[in-house]
Amino acid sequence: MEQKPTACLALADGTIFYGQGFGATGAVVAELVFNTAMTGYQEIMTDPSYAAQVVTFTFPHIGNTGVTPEDDEASDPVAAGIVVKWDPSEPSNWRAAGDLAGWMERRGRIGIGGIDTRRLTRAIRQQGAPHVVLAHDPQGNFDIEALVARARAWPGLVGMDLARGVSCAQSYRWDEGLWRWNEGFGARGTGTPFRVVAVDYGAKRNILRSLAESGADVTVLPATATADEIMAHQPEGVFLSNGPGDPAATGAYAVPMIRSLLDHDLPIFGICLGHQMLALALGARTVKMNHGHHGANHPVKDVETGKVEITSMNHGFAVDAQTLPEGVIETHVSLFDGSNCGLRVAERPVFSVQYHPEASPGPQDSAYLFQRFADAMQARRGG
């Protein structure tokens, strides 16, 4: 006997995918993207950069290693939901502290299994990231017309500032270092720590750990922090974090702050949305991509050294390299589509990358960027 569908994915163009629901019940509207990573589904779900997005996993074995609190990149999942080929199975991993479906139910996130994710991924690549409604009802009762209408009415990410919603509400200190086999999370690096202010547009915990590991005494401030509030901490460097939404919308308040910081000649390092914020502050523009970059296997070329790094990415907007002003140098490009993946300011300790060096897909191809930031702060000390 064929199992009755308990979940459906309704696309704005009227396409409907039926499957088996897991996790929370209800319905959510979001942008649909696909991620090609073979591991790290929990890190992806808790990455604040996935706010207002449903993630289709191209790898079929999602949930097989369970969940553990150590892998959370934020206190709660941020992605609106997930789409998988096979229903999550019982976990088989020594680190597992629970199963994915139960974790999602407790955290209020919807999943749908039994989907032809290859077909769905092809549709996203060809037509762009669609607006969708993901619904889960154990009784299988769906008002399809209403779900499609809701997907069509959703305005989408263009013009949407999501950083405020995932940023911290107040400042805090961070000194936890990277995780090590059989030891757990370490402490901040040795030596006299560098005073670093991290502006939180949706910062992943492992970014903050990487900063601490490189010797930074990290103070995290909300996305809306002003230049005066940042400088009150007497930073030796400023970090601009990853985050979700349209960079131009977040830039309405972030760009003036960053331009003011640039006048202080501090080392500045940005990742993902922080890279886009820095580019906007320097005079460049950002554009919405067709389907974005989401995965742990993206080759990026350092155009200054010729080195190719295997990187982790998660972004639906990109810096338009053609708009980089004089004195701002493109340092990295995607070998998938040639889009901009990094920049630096000539003769100044200011740089950023589009990808995620803390995610270790290479696994250590891009770890040098945190050391570059530390070296810039050391040079400013005169040592």
N, C-alpha and C positions, 0 to 999 in steps of 0.2 A: 504493500500500500504506500502510495507516494505521500511524503510528509507535507503537511500544509505549510506554506510560507508564513513565517512569523515576523519578517522584516522586509522592507523594500527601500530601494534607492530611487528617488524620482528626480530626473534631470529636467532642467528648465525647457529643453527642447521636446519634452514629452516622453522621452525614453524611460522605461521602467525596468529595474532589475529586482527580482524577488530572491529571497534567501532565508536563512535561519538567523534569527536575532540572538544576541547574547549581550551581557552587560546590563546597563540600565534600560528602562522602557521609556517611551515617549517619542518625540520627534525634534530634530534640530536642522536648521538651515545654515549652509556654509558653502565655501568654495571647495571643489573636489580636486585633489592633487594625487600624484602617485610617487611612491618612494621605492627605490631599487635596492635598498640595503638588505643584506641577508641576516643581519643581527641588529640588536639595539632597539627593538620595538618599544620597550618601556621608556628609553631615553627619548625616542621620537615623540611618544605620547605626552611626555612631560616637558618637552621643549616649548617655551613660551612663544617661539617664532611660529608655531602652528596654530595660534589662536584663530578662530573662525574658519578652520579648514578641517575637512574630512580627508583622511589619508588612506589611499588604496595601496596595499603592499603587494608588490609584484612577486616577492618570494612567498611561496605557499605555506611554509612551516612557521606560522606566527602563533606564539604562545607556548611553544614546546619546551622552553627553558623556564617558564613561570615568571614570577616577579619577585623582586627583593627591594627593600627600602634604599639600599646602597646605590641603586641605579636610577633613582629619581633625579631629574634635572631641576625640578621645582617641587613645591610641597604637594601639588595636585596635578593631575593631567590637564593639559590645556587644549590639545587637539579636540575638536568637537566629536569625533568618532572615527572608526576604522572600518575598512572593507577588506576582507580576506577571501582567499580561494577555499580553504578548508577550515572548518570549525576548529577553534583552539582545542588541543588535546590535553590530557593530563600532563603536567610538567615533569620533565626528567632531567634534573640538574641539582647538584649538591648545594647550590646557593639559593635555590627556590624557597621562598617563604610563603608562597601562595600561588594561586592560579590566575591567569589573565582575566578570564570572564568574571570571576568573583571580585577581583580588584576593580574592574571597570564598573561593575554594578554598584559597589560601595562608593566609588568616586563620581557616579553620575554620568558615565560616558557610554555611548551606544556603539555596538558592533554588529556587523552583518557578515555571515559566512555563506559559502556555497556559491560564490559569484565567479563568473568568468572574468578574472582580473586581466587577462591578456586582451580580451575584447575591450574592456573598459579603458585600459591604458592606451590602446591604439586610438580610441575615441578622444581621449584627453590630448594626445599628441597632435592629432589632426585638427581638432576643433578648438583647442585651448581649454584651460581649466574652467569647467562649467559650474554654474550655481546649482545646488542640489538640496533636497531634503532627505535626510536619513531617518526612517521611522521604524520603531520596534514595538509590536503589540503581540503578546503571547497568544491572543485569540485570532490573530491574522486579519483583523478588520481595518481596512485602509480606505480613506476617501481620496482616491487617486487624483481627481480633478482639483481638489483643495491643495494637495501636496504639490502638484505641478504649478498651480497658481502661486503658491507661497515661494517656490523656487524662482519663478519668473519675477516676482515682486521684490526680491532681495536686491539691494543696490550694489553689492559686491565690494571688493577691497579698495578699489580706486577711490581716493579721497577719504579713506577711513583711517583715523588714528587709533590704533589698538595698543600702543605702548603704555599709555596711562593705565589701562585696565590690568596689565600684567606686571607693572612696575611695583616696587616695594612702596609701602605707605609712609615709611620713615627710614631714616638712615640706620645703618648697623655696621658692625665690624665683621670681617671674615679673616680667619687665619688657618683654616683647614687645608692641608696639602693633598697631593694626589694619592690614589689608592695603590697599594702594593700587595703583591701576592703574600698571603699568610700573615700580613701585618695590618691590613685595613688602611684607613685614611691617615696620612701623616700630618706633620705640623709644618708651619711656615719655614722656608729656607733659612739657613744660618747666615750670620753676618748682620751688619747694621741694616735694618729693613728700610726699603724705599717707601715713602708715604705716597700711596696711590689712591686717588678717588676714582671709583668705577661708577659711571652713570648707568643706571639700570633701566634699559628699554625693554627688558625681558631676559635678564642675564641667566645663562645656564650655570649651574653650580660648578661644573667642571672647568669652566672658564675662570671662575674665581679661585678654584683650587690651583689652576695652572699659574695664575698671577702670584698666589701665595708661595707656591713652590719655587718660583723664580726669585723670591726674596722680597716680596711686596707686603707691606702692612696695609691691607685693603679696607677702605671705608666706602660703603655702597650708599649712593644717594638716589633719590627718586628721579624719574625721567624728566620731571619739570624743574629740577634744581637750576638755579641761576648761576651765572659765572661768579657772582659775589659769594654765594653759598658754598660753591666749590673751593674758591680761593681761601675761604675762611679756615679750611682744613690744612692750609699751607702744603699743598701737594707737590711732590717732585715729578709726578706724571699723572696723566688723566687717561682713563680707559673708557671707551664708548662701546657699550655692549650690543649684542644681537637683540632682535625683537621682531614683532609682527607688524602687519599693516603697510599702508602706503607711506614711504619715506617723506614724500612731499607734504603730507598732512602732519606727520610728527615734526617735520622741519619747521613748521610755523612757530614753535617755541624753542626747538632744539638748535636751529641754525644760528639765531642771534647769540645764544649762549656760547656755542663753539667758536664763532667769529671773535667774540670777546676773549676767549681763552687763547686763541692764536696770537693775540697781541702780547701775551705773557711769555711767549717763547718756551713753553713747556713741552716735554715729550708727550705726544698724543698717539694712542694706538686704538684703532677701531676694528671691530669684527662684525660682519653681516650688516644689520641695520646701522650699526655704528660706522661702518665703512661708507654706507650711503649718506648718512648724516654729515660725515666729514666732507664727502665729495660735494654735497649741496652747499655746505658752508664755504667751500673754496670756489664756488661759482659754476659747478657742473650741474647736469640735470639727470634725473632718473626716469626710467620707462618701465611700463608693465610688460612682462614677458608672456609669451604664448602659454607655456605650461610650467615655466620655472625650472629650477634645478633642485632636486630632492633625492639624496642618496649618499652612499658612502664609498663611491667608486669613481669620482669625477676627476679626470686628469687635468691638472692646471700647470701651465708653463711659466716659470720665472723668466721673463724676457731679458733680464739683465745678466743672468748666470747661465741660462739654457737648461737649468734643472727642471725636471718634471716631477710634480708632487701628486700623489693620490690623495684626494681630499674628500671631506664630508661637506655637503652643501644642503642648504634649505633656504631658498629665496624665490619669490615670485616677481620681484622688481630687480632692476639692474642699473648700474651707473652707465650712462651713455658716454663711452670713451671719446667720442668725437667732440664732446663739449668740455673736456678737461682744459682748463685755462693754461696759459704759458707758466712754466715753473712747477706745474703739477705733472708728475711722470707716471705713466702706466707701467706697473711692475709685473703684473700677472694677468694671464688670459686663459680662458677656458679652451681646452683642446676639443671640446664637443662642438661649440658654436662660435668661438672667437670672442665671446662677451668679456667685458672687463671683470677682473677678479682681484685687483689690487692697485694701490697707488702710493706715492710718496711725494712729499714736498721737497724740492731741490734745496740742498744745503740747510735743511732743518730736520729735527728729530720727530717728524710727523708722518705717520704711515698707517695703512689699513688694508685689510683683505676681505673679500666677499665670503670666503669659505671658513670652515671651523677647524682651526689647528688643534683645539683641545679635544676633539672627538677621536683622534688617533686612528684614522682609517689606514694610514700608510705603513706601520702605525705611528712612526715618529717623524714622518717626512717634514711636517710643518712646525714642530716644537721649537725650532730656532727663533720663531717670531716673538715668543715670550722673552727669550734671552736677548733678542735685539732691543726690546723695550727696556729691559733691565740695564743693558749696556748703555743705552741713551741716557738713562737717569744717572748712571755712574759717571758718565762723561760730563754731565751737567754739574756733578759734585766736584769735578776736577780731578777725579782719580782714575 
